[in-house]
Amino acid sequence: MRKIKILWTDDEVEALKPHIIFLEEKGYEIDTCSNGNDTIDLVRLNQYDLIFLDENMPGLSGIETLKLIKEVRTDIPVVMITKSDEEELMEAAIGSEIADYLIKPVKPKQVLLAIKKILDQRRLITEKTTTDYRLEFTRITNMISTASTCNDWTELYKKLVFWESELEKSSDPGMSEILKMQDNEANNSFSRFMINNYLSWMKPDNVNKPILSSSLFTKKIFPHVQEKKPLFFILIDNMRYDQWKTISAELAGMYRVIEEDLYFSILPTSTQFSRNSIFAGLMPSAIAETMPQYWINDDDEEGKNNFEEELFRNQLTRKKLNYKWSYNKISNSAAGKKVNEKVRSLLENDINILVFNFVDILSHARTEIGVIRDLANDERAYRSLTRSWFINSTLFELLKTLASHQVKVVFSTDHGTIRVQNPVKIIGDRKTSSNLRYKMGRNLDYDQKRVFELKDPEKAMLPKSNISSRYIFALNKDFLVYQNNYNHYASYYKDTFQHGGISMQEIMLPFACLEPV
């Protein structure tokens, strides 16, 4: 096994002999150097794992040497050592991306601790995370078996997402596989919970139902509207809770979360149903009945979400809310830039609605484009792509501007998505909807044990195109495939991210209200 190789640069390197001997006895290979220029030459010639760098040296200073080191090896961790604890110097060193900072005189054990903290960090994190998850495993299993209310399920889902993120820090793949098994078990139980309870949530007098799409504005957004204080409601289409946690981490230091919760999407968990329901403040059957000009049937070719602005206007009128408001849908950077250019006028409104379609576009692109599919080959990579989009987006630029104006921001989404694994064979006619996670039609044949079926859509407040139409919903990681060319489509769509059915990832959705720090 190769020894860990360390370079220590200090103009008084002879005084460090006791430290060098101590580290060599611990098994480290140590090279020494007395100036910045020689340090750069050594870095070019050797594969060092770590550098200790004196800040106060004749010739090139430590900060100047650090910048040159980073030009040669951007990945090498550097520990800055100095006699000064001046804040300005510390900030300059930290801004140059040092791994740690020690103040003279340093003791050998301090140096050893710094080495272990930096070079053994991955191993130590893995050991601690693995131990902590093992302790939580039984508790999570018990939560899955006893969950019986919406609150039980939201708390369980939050915990699963938390551990998914924590185990990413670990280099032990075994724990992540165990968590995936627990997630699958939880989704199976959640599917049964939804089947047993969903129709009861349609009753207006049910006090135990969760906040649904149709009540999101009333319960979660309108209460944050204040006189002469603009509110920005940002809906990111198709955003899962784990993706939201990835995005929210990038806002730390700029915004603080004053409220964060999960609400439940209606069925089907698709843009046509859930998002129209959000903006109308009504269930889909009520939209189709009272505003048929704004409801497009499932089997029609035209866009299903072209009337969100009109639906929201109708909601405000029904509720006698006299807000000054705007609506903008952003599907590309050009549209985002146009919104950012008119921020000053938007600040004069009570509510500004911004719908960002990137995550939904990414989901569809991943299905159709091989390169994107390879880049987002699992949930972790999918989150990473979402983060990359966000930090380079016009939305992130907008949020920086809004933070400077002390504007409150609300984030949410219309539905989530799940990576499907298991094809389920169905039979339908040409009028049957094309979605892979739900089907609506009149001539459907399927295994009743593998789906949630709604023979009477009216009970779920869903419209139907024919008197004998019914809905079926895929459960957990299943997806619905027709008999014709079954093997091709089963293979093609496996491991793609889909929505429309029943899973924790599609139904339990983030809501968060933030204000600038």
Buried (B, 14 or more C-beta within 10 A) or exposed (E): EEEBBBBBBBBEBEEBEEBBEBBEEEEBBBBBBBBBEBBBEBBEEEEBBBBBBBBBBEEBBBBBBBEBBBEEBEEBBBBBBBEEEEEEBBEBBEEBEBBBBBBBEBEBEBBBEBBEBBBEEEEEBBBEBBEBBEEBBEEBEEBBEEBEEBEBBBBBBBBBBEBBBBBEEBEBEEBBEBBBEBBEBBBBBBBEBBBEBBBEBBEEEEEEBBBBBBBBBBBBBBEBBEEEEBBBBBBBBBBBBBBBBBBBEBBEEBBEEEEBBBBBBBBBBBBBBBBBBBBBBBBBBBBBEEBEEBBBBBBEEEEBBEBBBBBBBBBBEEEEBEEEBBBBBBBEEEBBEEBBEEBEEBBEBBBBBBBBBBBBBBBBBBBEEEEBBEBBEEBBEBBBBBBEBBEEBBBBBBBEEBBEEEBBBBBBBBBBBBBBEBBBBBEBEEBBBEBBBBBBBBBBEBEEEBBBBBEEBEEBBBBBBEEEBBBBBBBBBBBBBBEEEEEEBBEEBBBBBBBBBBBBBBBBBBBBBBBBE
